[in-house]
Amino acid sequence: MMIMVGGLVGTKLAPSQGLATLPVAMMIIGTAAGVLPVTRAMGKLGRKLVFLTVALLACFACLLAALSIYIAHFKLFLLATFLLGVAISGFQQIRFAAMESVALELAPKAASTVLLGGLAAAIIGPELATFGNQLLPIAYVGSFVLMGVLCLLCFGLFCLFTETHKPIPKAQRQKVDISDVLCKPSFIIAVSASVVGYALMSFIMTATPVHMHVNTHHSLEQAKWVIQSHILAMYLPSIFSGVLIAKLGVYRVIWAGLFIYLLTIIAGSIDSHLINYWSALILLGIGWNFLFLGGTVLLPQSHTANQKFQVQSVNEFAVFSAQGLASLGAGALLFALGWQGLMLTSFIIICCQIILLSWQVWRIKAASTSQLTEEG
């Protein structure tokens, strides 16, 4: 909902039109800023207590946003969106908690089920925005009130959550070294897949409606349809992507995600017809799902149980920092280099990721061959 409403509220409250998208940017910055403290808190206090806390924080942020719109206070609205981003950094940990709650072979299905929840969010979010907009005289105040109620419902669900991590008493805590993990091919592949998947998705998605409406003169309704289709394409593959990982292996699914991203660039570069934008954004959503889910499932294979929170915090910080930079830089790069320049930049990033992935897979095979030779 925030993606849809944030810019509209910003247009109304911001002192200049150039700051209209700042609320959405503040939410992304809040997500990146919240990753390290949230994951560390989970390691010390357990996941359940932190989930309950971020649900209450999200509720407070929504009500603060409603108040800021009611009194027309832009800076207060920015604070609310930042706090909402911090809460989101906690909600993002649900996929790791889901994988911890099942047997190892069921982890891909658990992670894909969590991502499938994004499909419900894609449907419910716009409905909350439009329905809530009609509840109170001032536009979008009711939308954030309803969103706050939804966060309270999340709090209730988290009360039923079974703790997946037993906190270690302070006296027994030891400093955890993850330097060995950072060099592992599985870690590098997992993090880079999620980073490239999220960054390029945000990069292209953010620029598409702007280029469609401003440069190629498609209607706002057409741009909205393309973005809605993209969001559905991001989460709908979760119905089968977990099964694909289980059957084909996580590396093949990551390769497939990169190949689909290449098809995205081709579809987006050919022409500026509506069908090209629609096809490109559909492919972008599917590719994101494969890369992000693949990276999520692969990450736990790179570390031990006592290293998980430190490794997860590094992963999440890298992913959401990259997303924030991509979202903030998309507009500037679009106007500086044009749409084709943006597509070319995306193509170069994908090629770099293909080279990195090939190198790390070679390292894994070389290590496996060396181990077999020693055993022989």
C-alpha positions as CSV (number, residue, x, y, z in Angstrom):
1,M,0.0,0.0,0.0
2,M,2.8,2.4,0.9
3,I,4.3,2.1,-2.6
4,M,0.9,3.2,-4.1
5,V,0.0,5.9,-1.6
6,G,3.4,7.2,-0.4
7,G,4.1,9.3,-3.6
8,L,0.5,10.6,-3.7
9,V,0.7,11.8,-0.1
10,G,4.2,13.2,-0.8
11,T,2.8,15.2,-3.7
12,K,0.2,16.7,-1.3
13,L,2.5,17.4,1.7
14,A,6.0,18.0,0.3
15,P,7.2,21.6,0.0
16,S,8.2,20.8,-3.6
17,Q,7.3,18.2,-6.2
18,G,10.8,17.0,-6.4
19,L,10.4,15.6,-2.8
20,A,7.2,13.7,-3.6
21,T,8.8,10.3,-3.7
22,L,10.9,10.9,-0.5
23,P,8.5,9.1,1.8
24,V,8.9,5.9,-0.2
25,A,12.7,6.4,-0.2
26,M,12.6,6.9,3.6
27,M,10.7,3.6,4.0
28,I,13.5,1.8,2.0
29,I,16.2,3.6,4.0
30,G,14.4,2.5,7.2
31,T,14.4,-1.1,6.0
32,A,18.1,-1.1,5.3
33,A,18.8,0.7,8.6
34,G,16.7,-1.7,10.7
35,V,18.3,-4.9,9.4
36,L,21.4,-5.0,11.7
37,P,19.7,-4.1,15.0
38,V,16.6,-6.3,14.3
39,T,18.6,-9.4,13.4
40,R,21.0,-8.9,16.3
41,A,18.0,-8.5,18.7
42,M,16.5,-11.8,17.3
43,G,19.8,-13.5,18.1
44,K,19.7,-12.3,21.7
45,L,16.0,-12.2,22.5
46,G,14.5,-14.8,20.1
47,R,12.5,-14.3,17.0
48,K,9.0,-14.2,18.6
49,L,9.6,-11.2,20.9
50,V,11.1,-9.2,18.0
51,F,8.2,-10.1,15.7
52,L,5.7,-8.9,18.3
53,T,7.7,-5.7,18.7
54,V,8.0,-4.8,15.0
55,A,4.2,-5.5,14.6
56,L,3.5,-2.9,17.3
57,L,6.1,-0.6,15.8
58,A,4.4,-0.9,12.4
59,C,1.0,-0.2,13.9
60,F,2.4,2.9,15.6
61,A,4.0,4.0,12.4
62,C,0.8,3.7,10.5
63,L,-1.2,5.7,13.1
64,L,1.6,8.3,13.1
65,A,1.4,8.5,9.3
66,A,-2.4,9.0,9.6
67,L,-1.9,11.8,12.1
68,S,0.8,13.5,10.0
69,I,-1.6,13.5,7.0
70,Y,-4.4,14.9,9.2
71,I,-2.3,17.8,10.4
72,A,-0.4,18.1,7.0
73,H,3.0,17.7,8.5
74,F,5.5,16.4,5.9
75,K,8.5,15.8,8.2
76,L,6.3,13.8,10.6
77,F,5.1,11.7,7.7
78,L,8.8,11.0,6.7
79,L,9.4,9.8,10.3
80,A,6.4,7.5,10.1
81,T,7.6,6.0,6.8
82,F,11.1,5.5,8.2
83,L,9.7,3.6,11.2
84,L,7.5,1.6,8.9
85,G,10.7,0.6,7.0
86,V,12.4,-0.5,10.2
87,A,9.4,-2.7,11.0
88,I,9.5,-4.2,7.5
89,S,13.1,-5.2,8.1
90,G,11.7,-7.4,10.9
91,F,8.9,-8.8,8.8
92,Q,11.4,-9.8,6.2
93,Q,12.9,-12.3,8.7
94,I,9.7,-14.4,8.5
95,R,11.0,-16.4,5.6
96,F,14.1,-17.5,7.6
97,A,11.9,-18.4,10.6
98,A,9.7,-20.4,8.2
99,M,12.7,-22.4,6.9
100,E,13.9,-23.0,10.5
101,S,10.5,-24.5,11.5
102,V,10.6,-27.4,9.0
103,A,12.9,-30.2,7.9
104,L,15.8,-29.2,5.6
105,E,14.2,-30.8,2.5
106,L,11.1,-28.7,3.0
107,A,12.9,-25.4,3.4
108,P,12.4,-24.3,-0.3
109,K,8.6,-24.9,0.0
110,A,8.5,-23.0,3.3
111,A,10.3,-20.0,1.8
112,S,8.2,-20.0,-1.3
113,T,5.0,-20.2,0.8
114,V,6.1,-17.0,2.6
115,L,6.7,-15.2,-0.6
116,L,3.3,-16.4,-1.9
117,G,1.9,-14.2,0.9
118,G,3.1,-11.2,-1.2
119,L,0.4,-12.1,-3.7
120,A,-2.2,-11.5,-1.1
121,A,-0.5,-8.2,-0.2
122,A,-0.5,-7.2,-3.8
123,I,-4.3,-7.6,-3.9
124,I,-5.1,-6.3,-0.4
125,G,-2.8,-3.3,-0.4
126,P,-4.5,-1.3,-3.2
127,E,-7.9,-2.2,-1.8
128,L,-6.9,-0.9,1.6
129,A,-5.7,2.3,0.0
130,T,-8.9,2.9,-2.0
131,F,-11.4,1.7,0.6
132,G,-9.7,3.6,3.5
133,N,-9.5,6.7,1.4
134,Q,-13.3,6.9,1.6
135,L,-13.6,6.3,5.3
136,L,-12.5,9.8,6.5
137,P,-12.8,13.3,5.0
138,I,-9.1,13.8,4.6
139,A,-7.6,11.6,1.8
140,Y,-5.6,8.6,2.9
141,V,-5.9,9.1,6.6
142,G,-8.3,6.1,6.7
143,S,-6.0,4.1,4.6
144,F,-3.2,4.2,7.2
145,V,-5.7,3.6,10.0
146,L,-6.8,0.4,8.3
147,M,-3.2,-0.6,7.7
148,G,-2.5,-0.1,11.4
149,V,-5.4,-2.4,12.2
150,L,-3.9,-5.0,9.9
151,C,-0.6,-4.7,11.8
152,L,-2.5,-5.4,15.0
153,L,-3.9,-8.6,13.4
154,C,-0.3,-9.5,12.6
155,F,0.6,-9.0,16.3
156,G,-2.2,-11.5,17.2
157,L,-0.8,-14.0,14.7
158,F,2.7,-13.6,16.1
159,C,1.3,-14.5,19.5
160,L,0.6,-17.9,18.1
161,F,4.1,-18.2,16.7
162,T,6.3,-21.1,18.0
163,E,9.8,-19.8,18.8
164,T,12.3,-21.2,16.3
165,H,15.4,-19.8,18.1
166,K,16.3,-20.4,21.7
167,P,18.0,-17.2,23.0
168,I,21.5,-17.8,24.5
169,P,21.9,-16.5,28.1
170,K,24.2,-13.4,28.2
171,A,26.8,-15.2,30.3
172,Q,27.1,-18.0,27.7
173,R,27.3,-15.8,24.7
174,Q,30.5,-15.9,22.6
175,K,31.7,-13.7,19.9
176,V,30.8,-15.3,16.6
177,D,33.3,-15.0,13.7
178,I,31.8,-15.2,10.2
179,S,34.9,-14.3,8.2
180,D,35.1,-17.9,6.9
181,V,31.5,-17.7,5.7
182,L,32.1,-14.5,3.7
183,C,34.6,-16.3,1.4
184,K,32.4,-19.4,0.8
185,P,31.1,-19.7,-2.8
186,S,27.6,-20.7,-1.5
187,F,27.5,-17.4,0.5
188,I,28.7,-15.3,-2.4
189,I,26.2,-16.8,-4.8
190,A,23.3,-16.5,-2.3
191,V,23.9,-12.9,-1.5
192,S,24.8,-11.8,-5.0
193,A,21.7,-13.5,-6.4
194,S,19.4,-11.7,-3.9
195,V,21.2,-8.4,-4.3
196,V,21.1,-8.4,-8.1
197,G,17.6,-9.8,-8.2
198,Y,16.2,-7.1,-5.9
199,A,18.3,-4.2,-7.2
200,L,17.6,-4.7,-10.8
201,M,13.9,-5.4,-10.1
202,S,13.6,-2.0,-8.2
203,F,15.8,-0.3,-10.8
204,I,13.6,-1.2,-13.8
205,M,10.3,-1.2,-12.0
206,T,10.8,2.3,-10.6
207,A,11.8,3.7,-14.0
208,T,9.1,1.9,-16.1
209,P,6.0,3.9,-15.2
210,V,7.9,7.2,-15.5
211,H,9.3,6.4,-18.9
212,M,5.9,5.0,-20.1
213,H,4.0,8.1,-19.1
214,V,6.5,10.9,-19.6
215,N,8.5,9.7,-22.6
216,T,6.3,7.3,-24.6
217,H,3.0,9.0,-23.6
218,H,1.2,5.9,-22.3
219,S,-1.7,6.6,-20.0
220,L,-1.4,6.3,-16.2
221,E,-4.0,3.6,-16.4
222,Q,-1.8,1.6,-18.7
223,A,1.3,2.1,-16.5
224,K,-0.8,1.0,-13.5
225,W,-1.8,-2.2,-15.3
226,V,1.8,-3.0,-16.1
227,I,3.0,-2.5,-12.5
228,Q,0.1,-4.5,-11.1
229,S,0.9,-7.3,-13.5
230,H,4.5,-7.1,-12.5
231,I,3.7,-7.4,-8.8
232,L,1.5,-10.5,-9.5
233,A,4.4,-12.0,-11.5
234,M,6.8,-11.5,-8.6
235,Y,4.8,-13.6,-6.2
236,L,2.6,-16.0,-8.3
237,P,5.6,-18.2,-9.3
238,S,6.0,-19.0,-5.6
239,I,3.3,-21.6,-6.2
240,F,5.8,-23.7,-8.1
241,S,9.3,-22.2,-7.6
242,G,9.9,-24.0,-4.3
243,V,9.1,-27.3,-6.0
244,L,11.5,-26.4,-8.8
245,I,14.3,-25.8,-6.3
246,A,13.6,-29.1,-4.7
247,K,13.6,-31.0,-8.0
248,L,16.2,-29.1,-10.1
249,G,18.4,-27.7,-7.4
250,V,18.9,-24.2,-6.2
251,Y,21.8,-23.4,-8.7
252,R,19.7,-24.2,-11.8
253,V,16.9,-22.0,-10.5
254,I,19.3,-19.1,-10.0
255,W,20.6,-19.6,-13.5
256,A,17.1,-19.6,-14.8
257,G,16.4,-16.3,-13.0
258,L,19.4,-14.7,-14.7
259,F,18.3,-16.0,-18.1
260,I,14.8,-14.6,-17.6
261,Y,16.4,-11.2,-16.7
262,L,18.2,-11.3,-20.0
263,L,14.8,-11.9,-21.7
264,T,13.5,-8.9,-19.8
265,I,16.2,-6.7,-21.3
266,I,15.4,-8.0,-24.8
267,A,11.7,-7.4,-24.4
268,G,12.2,-3.9,-22.9
269,S,14.7,-2.8,-25.6
270,I,12.8,-3.9,-28.8
271,D,10.1,-1.3,-28.8
272,S,8.0,1.1,-26.7
273,H,4.6,-0.6,-27.4
274,L,2.5,-1.4,-24.3
275,I,3.0,-5.2,-24.9
276,N,6.8,-4.7,-24.7
277,Y,6.6,-3.0,-21.3
278,W,4.1,-5.5,-20.1
279,S,6.2,-8.5,-21.2
280,A,9.3,-7.1,-19.8
281,L,7.8,-6.4,-16.4
282,I,6.2,-9.9,-16.2
283,L,9.5,-11.5,-17.0
284,L,11.2,-9.1,-14.4
285,G,8.8,-10.4,-11.7
286,I,9.4,-14.1,-12.5
287,G,13.2,-13.5,-12.6
288,W,13.1,-11.7,-9.3
289,N,11.2,-14.6,-7.7
290,F,13.7,-17.2,-8.9
291,L,16.8,-15.1,-7.9
292,F,15.5,-13.9,-4.5
293,L,14.0,-17.3,-3.5
294,G,17.1,-19.1,-4.7
295,G,19.4,-16.8,-2.7
296,T,17.2,-17.2,0.4
297,V,17.2,-21.0,0.2
298,L,21.0,-21.2,-0.5
299,L,22.0,-18.8,2.3
300,P,21.5,-21.3,5.3
301,Q,23.8,-23.8,3.5
302,S,26.7,-21.4,3.9
303,H,26.8,-21.1,7.7
304,T,26.4,-22.9,11.0
305,A,23.5,-22.5,13.4
306,N,25.4,-20.1,15.7
307,Q,26.4,-17.9,12.8
308,K,22.9,-17.5,11.2
309,F,21.9,-14.1,12.6
310,Q,25.2,-12.4,11.7
311,V,25.1,-13.9,8.2
312,Q,21.5,-13.0,7.8
313,S,22.1,-9.5,8.8
314,V,24.9,-9.1,6.3
315,N,22.7,-10.5,3.6
316,E,19.7,-8.4,4.4
317,F,21.7,-5.2,4.7
318,A,23.3,-5.8,1.3
319,V,20.0,-6.6,-0.3
320,F,18.0,-3.7,0.9
321,S,20.8,-1.2,0.7
322,A,21.1,-2.2,-3.0
323,Q,17.4,-1.9,-3.4
324,G,17.4,1.6,-1.9
325,L,20.3,2.8,-4.1
326,A,18.6,1.3,-7.2
327,S,15.2,3.0,-6.5
328,L,16.8,6.3,-5.8
329,G,19.1,6.2,-8.8
330,A,16.6,4.9,-11.4
331,G,15.0,8.2,-12.1
332,A,18.3,10.1,-12.4
333,L,19.9,7.4,-14.7
334,L,16.7,7.3,-16.8
335,F,16.8,11.0,-17.5
336,A,20.6,11.0,-18.0
337,L,21.0,8.0,-20.2
338,G,17.5,7.4,-21.5
339,W,15.6,4.1,-21.5
340,Q,18.1,2.3,-23.8
341,G,20.9,3.4,-21.5
342,L,19.1,2.0,-18.5
343,M,18.6,-1.3,-20.3
344,L,22.3,-1.4,-21.3
345,T,23.3,-0.7,-17.7
346,S,21.0,-3.6,-16.5
347,F,22.5,-5.9,-19.2
348,I,26.1,-5.2,-18.0
349,I,25.1,-5.9,-14.4
350,I,23.5,-9.2,-15.4
351,C,26.6,-10.2,-17.4
352,C,28.8,-9.4,-14.3
353,Q,26.6,-11.6,-12.2
354,I,26.8,-14.4,-14.8
355,I,30.6,-14.2,-14.6
356,L,30.6,-14.2,-10.8
357,L,28.2,-17.1,-10.7
358,S,30.2,-19.2,-13.2
359,W,33.4,-18.5,-11.1
360,Q,31.8,-19.5,-7.8
361,V,30.3,-22.7,-9.3
362,W,33.7,-23.6,-10.7
363,R,35.2,-23.1,-7.2
364,I,32.6,-25.5,-5.8
365,K,33.3,-28.1,-8.4
366,A,37.1,-27.7,-8.0
367,A,36.8,-28.1,-4.2
368,S,34.6,-31.2,-4.6
369,T,37.0,-32.8,-7.1
370,S,39.9,-32.0,-4.7
371,Q,38.1,-33.6,-1.8
372,L,37.3,-36.8,-3.9
373,T,41.0,-37.0,-4.9
374,E,42.2,-36.8,-1.3
375,E,39.7,-39.4,-0.2
376,G,40.7,-41.7,-3.1
